[in-house]
Structure formats: structure tokens, C-alpha cells
């Protein structure tokens, strides 16, 4: 069985220098993550944003130890991670650079320009209101539409990808992947896999239109990121997205990310016990929703301060509200061991007899493997539901499955049984 990616996002501004990142690796490996993803560590432009790269071949000052080169630092980190059974994913930001980047200075013709000749900034239109447009004024958008430009950019960034593969990087999270044509990605991905066959590519496509995701079908991405974080447990759009995405590539869910507020800040609760319940519920639901799961640094401790691509510092490390490291490790172990939790297959919502409870059923296409997750969305009260409404063709093989929720006995799931879920609890049943 191929295990899906269980990704820990090591946010570099909070973790410090590359040498200091290494101190986090034993904890990451101990929680059962098989990948560690690091946001951009390159030297930034005038805005200081991690995503406004000035020089791809120089370390950010806050990540440099004052002694070792970028290559030595990243290489040592990758070797240290590999020694613990963890592979490294880096951010690949190649749809734009900082406006004061070396690339813009040396190759201005590779960029889009305004009518007055100035560099064009990337922008995004709010899909709910076309009048709301976000413009990133510190960024300059690269132009992949002109054939000559695309060839030059593929050559430049293919060399960059190869450079970091040589350092030991084994995966690339491709920022705003939908902004670059699929054929350009296909060439870059094929080049990377010629250099090292096992290299993986993850497409960041959050907030884009469905047709933009579909346009990447021929690119060759291994994974997409889904929008499970924003699901209200009720509306059908997430399952519709999941069904569409799985025909392009398997997807990865997350309970929060560097682009979102912390869950503790969102739920509006001060009671640490309620906050811990919410953290448990949202990690377990995202770990079981799709092939992959990702969690940012500090989630295991209930951090509440949002990660910021410019202003976050090591001094922002918080006193833990709690420590879920052992529990997250048990969830990751559960996920790694269950075939149905490591592949995409038809997934649907089954109405529960209690409206506070949500039931999701996922099958492995062409097999008898399945996963059933029950979630009590009420963080304050326990609820019960009768097990019913599950697809008829599961009845014959339901007895093959058992509960795998951490801290629960491996009891079977039987039609007609009454299932009790404590406040904010999720329970998972799978076939072996």
C-alpha cells in the first residue's frame, strides 16, 4: 500500500535559521509525519514577504546562520530529515517574483508589463464579488504566454528545481499553480522526474475556479489541496469539489494553514478544553477526508497567533495551551495503516438521525475497502445516532471493518446500532 502524504508545515520565520529547523525534526517524525513542508526560504525583496523572492539562490537573512551556504544548509536539513524517515517539500514560487528581483533586473522581457511599461502585479478577483480585486503591489508577474518566454522560463526554473533536488529536496509545493500553463508544468515535472523519479509535485489551487483546476489535468501533478478547512459540515460543495479533484489528482486537506487564521482564533472560545476538542475534531476530520493531510507548526500546541509571511519571528513562539503530539501521532498511525484512507474513491454524506452528527462514507474504487467517519459537530454536548442509510452494497462486507479511532476498542460497525459520540468527537471505522 502506498501511504498518502502526512505533511507538517515548518513555517521558517517561526522556526529560525535552517540549523534551528533541525531541532523540530524529531518531534515531527515522532508524530508520524512522512513529509515536512517549508515555505520559501529565499532572499526576499523590498516588502520582506517570503513569497516575494528577490534571489532564489540566496538564503533569507533570518534563516542564515551566518556561516553555511544555502546549499550546505538545505542539504544538511534534508539529510537530517531523511535520517528520521521524513522527506522535504519546498515551496516553488515561479509565477511571480519580487518587483526588485534579480530576475526582473536581468530579464525584464520575461515579465508582463502595464501599458506604461511598468511591471504588472498579479491580482485576484473575489469569486463572490467581482468588484473586489486584490493586487499584490510588491510582486511582478512572469509571462508564460509568449512561446519564447515560456521556453526561457522553463529552462531557468528547471535548473532551479534540479539545483534543489541535488540538495536533497524531494517534493515541491507549487504556489498559485493555476497561474502557469499546464504544458509548462508538464515540462518542468518531466525534467524533475528524469533527474529523480520519486520527486512529487503538489499544486496549490485554493480559491481558483474549477475550470482552472481542470486545465491542470495534463500537467502531471501528484496532489492538489482541497478546501475542507472551510467546510461547514453541511453544504454539498466540498464533496462536489472532492469528486471533481479526484479525477485530476488526489487531494490534501488541512485544518488550518499559514494563509488562514489559527483555529483557536476562529472558534471564539476561551475555554482551553473546548479549544482542544475543536483541534482534535478538525485534525481527525481532515486526516480522514482525503488521501493527504497537512498541519502547520504549532497546531499540536493550540497556538493562536497567525503565521505571517513578513512579520512572524521566533519570538512569536507561544506557551502551549495543550500538547496533542501523542494523539496526532496516533491519528497519523491510524491513517497510515488504513488502505481506504490513503486513496481517493467515491465519497458521500449520509444523513444521521441526530442533526449534530455528520457521517461521511468513502469507498475504494473497484474494491471492498471503505472508511466511515462520524463527527459530532457540537463541541459542548454528546450526541447519539443510529447507524443506518449506509450504501446497501456495504452490508455484505461491513463485518470486515472495525473502529480505528485512537483510544477506542476495535469494535465493528453494525447497521441498527446506536453510536454515541462525546462532545466534539469523531469516530472512524475502516476495513483492514
C-alpha positions in Angstrom: 0.0 0.0 0.0 1.3 3.5 -0.9 0.8 5.9 2.0 -0.6 9.3 1.3 1.4 12.3 2.4 1.1 13.4 6.0 2.7 16.8 5.9 4.0 19.0 8.7 4.4 22.7 7.6 7.5 24.0 9.3 7.0 27.8 8.9 10.6 29.1 8.6 10.2 32.5 10.2 8.8 30.9 13.4 11.5 28.2 13.4 14.5 30.4 12.8 17.6 29.5 10.9 17.9 26.4 8.8 20.2 24.9 11.5 17.5 25.5 14.1 14.8 23.8 11.9 16.6 20.6 12.6 15.6 20.7 16.3 12.0 20.3 15.3 12.5 17.2 13.2 12.5 14.6 16.0 9.1 15.9 17.1 7.8 15.9 13.6 8.9 12.3 12.9 7.6 11.3 16.3 4.1 12.5 15.3 4.2 10.2 12.3 4.5 12.8 9.6 6.3 11.5 6.5 6.9 14.9 4.9 8.0 18.3 6.1 7.0 21.3 4.0 8.9 24.5 4.3 7.7 27.9 3.0 10.0 30.0 0.8 13.5 30.3 2.4 14.9 32.5 -0.4 16.2 36.1 0.0 13.1 38.4 -0.2 12.6 41.7 -2.0 11.8 45.1 -0.5 8.5 44.0 1.1 10.1 41.3 3.1 7.5 38.7 2.2 8.5 35.1 1.9 6.5 35.0 -1.4 8.3 38.0 -2.9 11.5 36.3 -3.9 14.4 38.5 -4.9 17.2 35.9 -5.2 16.3 32.2 -5.4 20.0 31.2 -4.8 20.4 33.1 -1.5 19.0 32.3 1.9 16.7 34.7 3.7 18.8 36.6 6.3 16.6 35.2 9.2 17.3 31.7 8.0 21.0 32.0 7.5 23.3 31.0 10.4 26.0 33.4 9.2 28.3 30.6 8.2 26.9 28.0 5.9 25.8 28.4 2.3 22.2 27.9 1.1 23.2 24.5 -0.5 25.0 23.3 2.7 22.2 24.4 5.0 19.3 22.9 2.9 21.4 19.8 2.1 22.1 19.1 5.8 18.5 19.7 6.7 17.3 17.2 4.1 19.8 14.6 5.2 18.8 15.1 8.9 15.1 14.7 7.9 15.8 11.6 5.8 17.6 10.0 8.7 14.3 10.2 10.6 12.2 8.9 7.8 10.9 12.3 6.7 11.1 13.8 3.2 11.4 17.6 2.5 9.0 19.6 0.4 9.9 23.2 -0.5 7.7 26.0 -1.9 8.2 26.6 -5.6 7.1 30.2 -6.3 7.6 30.7 -10.1 4.6 32.5 -11.3 6.0 35.8 -9.9 9.0 37.4 -8.2 9.6 40.5 -6.2 9.5 43.6 -8.3 13.1 44.3 -7.3 14.2 40.7 -8.1 17.5 39.8 -9.8 15.4 38.1 -12.5 13.4 41.3 -13.2 16.6 43.3 -13.4 18.4 40.8 -15.7 15.4 39.6 -17.8 12.7 42.2 -17.8 11.3 40.8 -21.0 10.2 37.6 -19.1 7.6 39.6 -17.2 4.2 41.0 -18.0 4.0 44.8 -18.2 1.4 47.5 -17.9 0.7 49.9 -20.8 3.2 52.4 -19.4 5.9 49.8 -19.4 5.9 49.1 -15.6 5.9 45.6 -14.2 2.4 44.1 -13.9 1.4 42.9 -10.4 -0.6 39.7 -10.0 -4.1 40.1 -8.8 -7.1 38.0 -7.7 -10.8 38.6 -8.1 -13.2 37.6 -5.3 -15.3 34.8 -6.9 -18.3 36.0 -4.8 -17.9 39.7 -5.8 -16.1 40.7 -9.0 -15.8 44.2 -7.7 -13.3 43.1 -5.0 -9.9 42.8 -6.5 -6.7 42.1 -4.6 -3.5 43.4 -6.1 -0.1 42.4 -4.8 1.9 45.5 -5.5 5.3 44.1 -4.3 5.1 41.3 -6.9 5.9 41.2 -10.7 4.1 38.6 -12.7 6.1 36.3 -15.1 4.7 35.9 -18.6 4.4 32.3 -19.7 2.1 33.0 -22.6 4.7 34.1 -25.1 6.4 31.0 -26.5 9.9 32.4 -26.3 9.4 33.5 -22.7 8.0 30.1 -21.7 11.0 28.3 -23.2 13.4 30.6 -21.3 11.4 30.3 -18.0 11.2 26.5 -18.2 15.0 26.4 -18.7 15.6 28.8 -15.8 13.3 27.2 -13.3 14.1 23.6 -14.5 17.7 24.4 -13.5 16.4 25.8 -10.2 14.4 22.6 -9.5 17.4 20.5 -10.3 19.6 22.5 -8.0 17.3 21.8 -5.0 16.8 18.2 -6.0 20.6 17.9 -5.7 20.4 19.5 -2.3 18.0 16.6 -1.2 14.6 18.2 -1.7 12.1 15.5 -2.7 8.9 17.5 -3.3 7.7 20.9 -4.5 4.6 22.7 -3.4 3.7 24.8 -6.4 2.4 28.2 -5.4 -0.6 29.5 -7.4 -0.1 26.6 -9.9 -3.2 27.6 -11.9 -1.3 30.8 -13.0 1.1 28.8 -15.1 0.0 26.8 -18.2 -0.3 23.0 -17.8 2.2 22.4 -20.6 4.8 24.4 -18.9 4.3 22.4 -15.7 4.4 19.2 -17.6 7.8 20.0 -19.0 9.2 21.0 -15.6 7.7 18.0 -13.9 9.1 15.6 -16.5 12.5 17.2 -16.2 12.4 16.8 -12.4 11.4 13.1 -12.7 14.1 12.5 -15.2 16.6 13.8 -12.6 14.9 11.9 -9.7 11.9 9.7 -10.5 10.4 9.9 -7.0 10.0 13.7 -6.9 6.5 14.8 -6.1 4.6 18.0 -7.1 1.7 19.5 -5.1 -0.5 22.1 -6.8 -1.7 25.0 -4.7 -5.0 25.8 -6.4 -7.1 27.2 -3.5 -9.5 30.0 -4.4 -9.4 29.4 -8.2 -12.2 28.3 -10.4 -13.0 24.7 -11.0 -12.2 25.0 -14.7 -8.7 26.4 -13.8 -8.1 23.2 -11.8 -9.4 21.0 -14.7 -7.0 22.8 -17.0 -4.1 21.3 -15.0 -5.2 17.8 -15.7 -2.4 17.2 -18.2 0.3 18.8 -16.0 1.2 15.7 -14.1 0.7 16.9 -10.5 0.7 14.2 -7.8 -1.6 16.1 -5.4 -3.9 19.1 -5.1 -5.0 20.9 -2.0 -8.7 20.8 -1.2 -10.9 23.3 0.7 -12.0 21.0 3.6 -10.8 23.7 6.1 -13.7 25.9 5.2 -16.5 23.3 5.1 -19.4 23.9 7.4 -20.2 20.1 7.7 -23.4 20.6 5.8 -23.3 22.2 2.3 -22.6 19.9 -0.6 -19.9 22.0 -2.3 -16.9 20.2 -0.6 -18.0 16.8 -1.8 -18.6 18.2 -5.2 -15.0 19.6 -5.2 -13.6 16.4 -3.9 -15.3 14.4 -6.7 -14.0 16.8 -9.4 -10.5 16.9 -7.9 -10.0 13.2 -7.6 -10.2 12.8 -11.4 -7.3 15.2 -11.7 -5.2 14.1 -8.8 -5.6 13.0 -5.1 -6.0 15.9 -2.7 -4.7 17.1 0.7 -6.8 18.5 3.4 -5.7 20.8 6.3 -7.4 22.2 9.5 -5.5 25.5 9.2 -2.6 26.8 7.2 -0.1 29.7 7.0 -2.7 31.5 4.9 -5.6 31.2 7.4 -6.2 32.4 11.0 -5.5 29.9 13.7 -8.4 27.7 14.6 -8.2 28.9 18.2 -8.8 32.5 17.0 -11.7 31.4 14.7 -13.8 29.5 17.1 -14.2 32.4 19.6 -13.8 30.3 22.7 -11.6 30.9 25.7 -12.1 27.6 27.4 -8.9 25.5 26.7 -10.8 22.3 27.0 -13.3 23.4 24.2 -10.4 24.6 22.1 -8.6 21.3 22.5 -11.8 19.4 21.4 -12.0 21.6 18.3 -8.4 20.9 17.4 -8.9 17.2 17.8 -12.1 17.2 15.7 -10.7 19.2 12.9 -7.4 17.3 12.6 -9.2 14.0 12.6 -11.8 15.1 10.0 -9.1 16.4 7.7 -6.9 13.4 8.2 -9.7 11.1 7.1 -11.3 13.2 4.4 -8.8 12.7 1.6 -5.5 11.0 0.7 -3.3 13.6 2.3 -3.3 15.8 5.3 -1.2 18.8 6.3 -0.8 20.6 9.6 1.1 23.8 10.4 3.7 24.2 13.1 2.1 25.0 16.5 -1.2 23.2 15.8 -0.2 20.5 18.1 0.1 23.1 20.9 -3.1 25.1 20.2 -1.2 28.2 19.1 -3.5 31.2 18.4 -1.2 33.7 16.7 -1.5 33.7 13.0 1.6 33.0 10.9 2.6 36.0 8.8 4.8 35.9 5.7 6.5 39.1 6.7 6.3 39.8 10.4 6.4 36.4 12.2 9.5 35.9 14.3 10.9 33.2 16.6 9.9 35.4 19.5 6.2 34.7 18.5 6.5 31.1 19.8 3.7 30.7 22.2 3.2 28.9 25.5 1.3 25.7 24.6 -2.4 25.6 25.6 -2.1 21.8 25.4 0.1 19.1 23.8 -1.7 16.9 21.2 1.6 15.5 19.8 0.9 11.9 21.0 -2.7 12.0 19.9 -1.8 13.4 16.4 0.8 10.6 16.2 -1.9 8.0 16.9 -4.2 9.6 14.2 -1.3 9.6 11.7 -0.6 5.9 12.5 -4.2 5.1 12.1 -4.3 6.9 8.7 -1.1 5.2 7.5 -2.4 1.7 8.3 -5.8 2.0 6.6 -5.9 1.5 2.8 -9.2 3.4 2.4 -7.6 6.5 4.0 -4.7 6.6 1.6 -6.5 6.7 -1.8 -9.4 8.7 -3.3 -12.6 7.0 -4.0 -16.4 7.8 -4.2 -17.4 9.7 -1.1 -20.8 10.7 0.1 -22.6 12.2 3.0 -25.1 10.0 4.9 -27.8 12.0 7.0 -27.6 11.0 10.7 -30.6 10.6 12.9 -29.2 13.5 15.0 -28.5 16.7 13.1 -25.4 17.5 15.2 -23.7 14.4 13.8 -22.2 14.2 10.3 -21.4 10.9 8.6 -19.1 10.5 5.6 -18.6 7.3 3.7 -15.7 6.7 1.3 -15.1 3.6 -0.8 -12.0 2.5 -2.7 -13.0 2.2 -6.3 -13.2 -1.4 -7.5 -12.5 -2.8 -4.1 -14.4 -3.7 -0.9 -12.4 -1.3 1.2 -14.2 1.5 2.9 -14.0 4.2 5.6 -16.8 5.6 7.6 -16.3 8.7 9.7 -18.9 10.0 12.2 -18.4 13.5 13.6 -20.2 15.3 16.4 -20.0 18.9 15.4 -21.3 20.1 18.8 -18.3 21.0 20.9 -20.3 21.2 24.1 -22.7 18.2 24.3 -22.6 14.5 23.4 -25.0 13.1 20.8 -26.2 9.7 19.6 -27.1 8.4 16.1 -28.4 5.2 14.8 -26.2 3.5 12.2 -28.3 3.5 9.0 -28.6 4.8 5.5 -25.1 3.5 4.6 -25.0 2.2 1.0 -26.6 -1.2 0.6 -23.7 -2.9 -1.1 -21.6 -2.3 2.0 -23.8 -4.6 4.2 -22.1 -7.7 3.0 -18.7 -6.6 3.9 -19.4 -4.3 6.9 -18.4 -7.0 9.3 -14.9 -6.9 7.9 -14.4 -3.4 9.3 -13.5 -2.2 12.8 -13.2 1.0 14.7 -9.7 2.5 14.5 -10.2 5.8 16.4 -7.4 6.3 18.8 -8.4 5.4 22.4 -11.3 3.2 21.2 -11.7 -0.6 21.1 -11.7 -2.1 17.6 -15.4 -2.8 17.7 -17.4 -3.4 14.4 -19.9 -1.0 12.8 -23.3 -2.7 12.5 -26.5 -1.4 10.9 -29.0 -0.6 13.6 -26.5 0.0 16.3 -26.7 3.3 18.3 -23.5 5.2 18.2 -22.6 7.7 21.0 -20.2 10.5 20.3 -18.8 12.7 23.0 -18.7 16.5 22.6 -16.6 17.3 19.5 -15.7 13.7 19.0 -15.1 11.9 15.7 -15.0 8.2 15.3 -13.5 6.3 12.4 -14.3 2.8 11.1 -12.4 1.1 8.3 -11.7 -2.2 6.6 -8.2 -3.7 7.3 
